[in-house]
Amino acid sequence: VRILYLSQYFPPEAGATQARALEMARNWVKLGHSVTMIAEIPNHPSGIIPPEYRGKLYERSQLEGIEVIRVWVKASPIKNFRNRMLFYLTFMLNAALAGVLLAHGRYDLVYATSPPLFVGASGLFLSWSKRIPFVFEVRDLWPESAVELGELSNPTAISLATRLETACYRRARLIVVVTQGILHRLIERGINPAKLILVPNGANVEQFRFNEAARARLRQELGLEGRFIAIYAGIHGIAQGLETVIEAANLLKDNPAIHFLLVGDGPKKVELMDLAQRYQLPNLNFIPEQPRETIVDYLSAANIALIPLRNLDLFKGALPSKIFDAWACELPVIINVEGEATRIIHQAQAGISIPPENPQALAEALLSLSTQKDACREMGKRGREFTIQRFSRQSQAQYLAQTLQDLISHNKVQP
């Protein structure tokens, strides 16, 4: 199968979207399929384009057998409504142009992942212009989630985005969703269940595995030998509510046994660092954004992974990929959202859930777990085994590739 894959975010950028796109594409290539990836010139989440990419309208390269075409976007470190729209719309237009002018040869389908939703518009156009099926991956319900998070409030923009969302669902020959919550929501909205397929987030269990040597080295470098380390590794954004972690660290700042690591970057990082500075926290380190290869080392060094989300109904259907990355490294998790993720954690017996946006509950959970290091290790081992059995990126890619072949060969999924 020749796949034209549209993902605005892609490595070397770090994040769950980038990891899913890379893992899916690299595994398809290993299975003998051909993948051309259209992505943005790297800048996310900082909004700053690295010097080596500045001044380029596009760049063509190869990454692990994937043809990668990167296109210019109007990036900005200031994340207001105007700049976000320019950011999304410039990718939408340039991805469509790249698909026509730079993606040579014949493709069997176009695969577009959202959000950002405007990637779907590029996919729709390329599906029409190349006369090939359109497959739409939905990792989050947009604009619904953007409205709830306060990122989108302009009525005209919400109306236009909703119409685009509906067009993507209607025109897609196959809709790939990442959680049961999204699946049920789309069925409620009248989407034909026959063209919905669930392919959840997962982990590369070959790359993500516990590394004892890295654990010892990092703990020594950070001066944290013997500490109980709680780690958050990911984007420092609006959805995560990392203020809860800072507040919990403040409640525990007189306890030298527990230490927090916040690894990553994002639009809220400066505010979070200012808050931590005001509290003068000796028990918390901010670590710059890391490549995925290094994230494994940090997860190996920790005792527990924090998976925070804000107290919003839309997150009851969330299943963050951070859970599976942590489990693959034999690291148990604390999650503070009700719903699908909590059910999975209880099923795996590889972590605990606490009430959302509750610093006191987080502090108490960490105090309790810090005295049960052996139990934490056992939870982590159960998490890895559960991930291997149920949430391996390799098996997910194989399943989805077979579904795409069926779509092309047998036309099983009808619009």
ABEGO torsion letter per residue (X at the ends): XBBBBBBABBOABBEAAAAAAAAAAAAAAAAGBBBBBBBBBBAOAAGBBBAAABGBABBBBBBGGBBBBBBBBBBBABBBAAAAAAAAAAAAAAAAAAAAAABBEBBABBBBBOOBAAAAAAAAAAAAAAGBBBBBBBABBOAAAAAAAGABABAAAAAAAAAAAAAAAAABABBBBABAAAAAAAAAAGBBAAABBBBBBBBBAAABBBBAAAAAAAAAAAGABGBBBBBBBEBBBAAAGAAAAAAAAAAAAABAABBBBBBEBEAAAAAAAAAAAAAGBAABBBBBBBBAAAAAAAAAABABBBBBBBBBAAAAABBBAAAAAAAAAGBBBBBABBEAAAAAAAAAGAEBBBBBGBAAAAAAAAAAAAABAAAAAAAAAAAAAAAAAAABAAAAAAAAAAAAAAAAAAGABBX
